[in-house]
Amino acid sequence: MEIILSERCKSLTGNLGCGFGYHIQRRKNGFFAKRNSKGEIPPDGHWRFILACAQLAQKGLQIADIRVSRDEVKNALYEARCFIAMQNLRKDFYDARDIINLKTTFSL
């Protein structure tokens, strides 16, 4: 998942909160979500991390938007056992608004 920062924010790395099992990592070409190599990752941690980033993007302070591939969203929903939502993915890439819509549509 690519994390697109707002114009007000030059850098954002580290954890958004505990219990996700994911963190934000800076690379040469931007900021991306990365699975923690150590520690326990809850089954819905990936989905909750994507959702947390989407909700931050709605506020627009640090994160302007996110870009998540269908495969990543599908894997996150599968791990979280949200099978009906997983089967209804149609787009190649999802942004923050799409993720919030998925949450609302399928009561995730």
Buried (B, 14 or more C-beta within 10 A) or exposed (E): BBBBBBEEEEEBEEEBEEEBBBBBEEEEEEBBBEEEEEEEBEEBBBBBBBBBBBBBBEEBEBBBBBBBBBEBBBBBBBBBEBEEBBEEBEEEEBBBEBBBEBBEEEEB
